[in-house]
Amino acid sequence: MATVIFPLALGQAGAALAQSSTPAFQSSASEAQRKANSSQATAELFYMIQQLQGDVRRLQGQVEEQRHLINKLQEQGRDRYIDLDQRILDLSEKVSEKAEAPQSASAGSSGPAMETKEYRQPDSEERKRYEQIQDLIRNQKKYDEAIGRIYEFIDTYPEGDLTVNAYYWLGEVYLVKPQLEQAKQAFTIVATRYPDHRKAPDAVYKLGITLDRMGEKDEARRRMEQVLSSYPESSSAKLAEKYLSAENG
């Protein structure tokens, strides 16, 4: 009887051992699978982040390229504006110089002439400093520095011939930046305080342009008409006439 019970007990123990060991193996395999899946997901997420970071860097590079291109185009536009304006001014000065003699000769028959003022002529040092300002504006394009130097020039050399030029160029630089209210003030100083100066026709015309950009169309038109009535022989009068024709058309 004992010999029969022992094999039976041994078989039951083996079955119990087999039943208890199977779930442990399966649990270990499942945990390993979960870890493997988690590692794969982490790797995929890291790869996606790397891709996104690369895309962001490429987009930032494109934005910087576009910003550089825009700045370059703006600078080229300012340069063309300054160069064109200087050519107009040079022509205006030549025309004014040639027109001075005929205007003086006909002053008696054409009614009361505008009162002329004697402007202090610059010495060599004053002219040198003025030319340095011109270089900052026309060649180096350092407009902020030029503004500071112009104010220093006006304080150092008040009421001179080149002082009026300095006020005019102050308006030009502010117009280019553009800081329209400051440009308006500078051009107004030349137009009202120095109406007989050779820069006055250009200042009145540029005052009209500034007012136009500020949206003050009626006042801009009035200034253009002032150029035609007060300075009919100036090159600015031709520009003012074109402006008025375009407005009427």
Protein Blocks (a to p, Z undefined) as FASTA:
>chain_A
ZZmmmmmmmmmmmmmmmmmmmmmmmmmmmmmmmmmmmmmmmmmmmmmmmmmmmmmmmmmm
mmmmmmmmmmmmmmmmmmmmmmmmmmmmmmmmmmmmmmmmmmmmmmmmnopadddddddd
ddfklmmmmmmmmmmmmmnopaklmmmmmmmmmmmmghifklmmmmmmmmmmmmmmpcfk
lmmmmmmmmmmmmmmbmklmmmmmmmmmmmmmnopamlmmmmmmmmmmmmmmbmklmmmm
mmmmmmmZZ
